[in-house]
Amino acid sequence: MSAVITVKSLAKAYRYAKRRGGFFEAFSPEHVTVEAVAGVDFEVGKGERVAIIGPNGAGKSTTLKMLSGILEPSSGEATVLGLTPWKQRKALAYRIGVVFGQRSQLWGELPARESFALLRHIYDQEAAPFAKRLGELTERFALAELLDQPVHRMSLGQRMRCEITASLLHGPNLLFLDEPTIGLDVTAKAAIRDFIREHARDHGQTVLLTSHDTRDIELV
């Protein structure tokens, strides 16, 4: 099985100035380095569903941000779909779907349908195949009653279904999910897990997700 993601010694460290007491010390602050990700190595094959599980602060989100090109690592190497994420971010964006649980890609005041239409133009998608894909995802994620509802009026579970739909509308080969069930109740979590697992299985999609909830391993 060919590797879709290859990571070698990937690391990310942050350096910041630590304030010390006293007027003169402010002009010569102590610098502290915090290691967010410490030299990880792994591969993900085509069609695999892989979970990175760990507590908050373990570097899970930072890893996904490097693999999606949002952050540049301090050291190490990574290729995603044959591209170096932080060097070829724009090209990669057309081939991956990304969902960050704490960050929306939808416009809160707009109905979901209009957000999806805007994303069609952002990803330069033809109208007919886009409409077909939206129809399939609307059925898959039970969105018919939500399409004309402003996103800010939705429950967290409803919004997450729309977020995942938005990440799939351009037909990506690879899906990154960062804490996709965070803040959801038990019923909503189970529904989201089922939706993602079934869609990935039916489309042979590669999925890499992060979570602090070990039950999200059910997704893989």
PyMOL commands that set and color helices and strands:
alter all, ss='L'
color gray80, all
select helices_A, chain A and resi 24-27+60-67+89-93+112-122+127-140+151-153+156-168+186-203+214-219
alter helices_A, ss='H'
color red, helices_A
select strands_A, chain A and resi 3-18+30-45+49-53+75-80+96-100+174-178+206-211
alter strands_A, ss='S'
color yellow, strands_A
deselect
rebuild
show_as cartoon
